[in-house]
């Protein structure tokens, strides 16, 4: 079973997304609310995959991605964002995120990201 961490400052997004991941069959190891949580949780659990929002107060998703990649350059990080221009961020390309999922998300998109990530 694939395990993961979900990080978003919106608790309702975290709850819905975790429920969706559980339905798909992923094991959610932990949840966080900002980029600093993401880094700490990654270091603690070393999940197969981490889902992280980009825009969060205090420590954003860019902070999380940069610091997680410092710990593990091969970390599989999926960005979850409502920013439709996220794919234009050059920083995401240079940090080699695994995928971007746009809010509102659906089960088909999440499943496809998982297939592309683990079966490609």
DAFEN-V74841 format. One record per residue. N is the residue number from 0. RES is the residue in three letters. PHI is phi in degrees with one decimal (none if undefined). Layout:
# DAFEN-V74841
n={N	N}
res={RES	RES}
phi={PHI	PHI}
This chain:
# DAFEN-V74841
n={0	1	2	3	4	5	6	7	8	9	10	11	12	13	14	15	16	17	18	19	20	21	22	23	24	25	26	27	28	29	30	31	32	33	34	35	36	37	38	39	40	41	42	43	44	45	46	47	48	49	50	51	52	53	54	55	56	57	58	59	60	61	62	63	64	65	66	67	68	69	70	71	72	73	74	75	76	77	78	79	80	81	82	83	84	85	86	87	88	89	90	91	92	93	94	95	96	97	98	99	100	101	102	103	104	105	106	107	108	109	110	111	112	113	114	115	116	117	118	119}
res={UNK	UNK	UNK	UNK	UNK	UNK	UNK	UNK	UNK	UNK	UNK	UNK	UNK	UNK	UNK	UNK	UNK	UNK	UNK	UNK	UNK	UNK	UNK	UNK	UNK	UNK	UNK	UNK	UNK	UNK	UNK	UNK	UNK	UNK	UNK	UNK	UNK	UNK	UNK	UNK	UNK	UNK	UNK	UNK	UNK	UNK	UNK	UNK	UNK	UNK	UNK	UNK	UNK	UNK	UNK	UNK	UNK	UNK	UNK	UNK	UNK	UNK	UNK	UNK	UNK	UNK	UNK	UNK	UNK	UNK	UNK	UNK	UNK	UNK	UNK	UNK	UNK	UNK	UNK	UNK	UNK	UNK	UNK	UNK	UNK	UNK	UNK	UNK	UNK	UNK	UNK	UNK	UNK	UNK	UNK	UNK	UNK	UNK	UNK	UNK	UNK	UNK	UNK	UNK	UNK	UNK	UNK	UNK	UNK	UNK	UNK	UNK	UNK	UNK	UNK	UNK	UNK	UNK	UNK	UNK}
phi={none	-77.9	-112.1	-153.0	-127.2	-121.3	-131.4	-158.4	-77.9	-97.9	-60.2	-67.1	-64.7	-58.5	-62.0	-66.0	-65.8	-64.3	-62.1	-61.4	-62.7	-63.9	-63.4	-73.8	113.1	-86.8	-99.4	-85.0	-78.2	-163.0	-130.8	-137.0	-119.5	-157.1	-62.0	-66.1	-58.3	-57.1	-65.1	-61.2	-67.7	-63.3	-63.3	-75.1	-103.4	45.8	-70.7	-67.1	-153.9	-129.2	-104.3	-139.0	-73.3	-85.3	-98.6	-141.2	-69.1	63.4	-108.9	-86.8	-65.3	-64.1	-58.1	-60.8	-61.2	-59.5	-74.9	-66.9	-65.1	-66.5	-73.6	-144.8	-59.1	-97.1	-57.7	-94.2	-121.2	-109.6	-84.3	-114.3	-149.6	-96.3	-83.0	-67.9	-99.2	-58.3	-65.8	-87.1	-70.8	-60.2	-61.7	-63.7	-64.4	-68.9	-87.1	54.6	-68.0	-71.0	-164.9	-124.7	-114.9	-93.9	-81.1	-74.7	-94.5	-133.3	-61.2	-60.9	-63.5	-63.1	-60.0	-64.0	-60.3	-64.9	-62.1	-63.1	-76.2	-105.4	-114.9	-81.7}
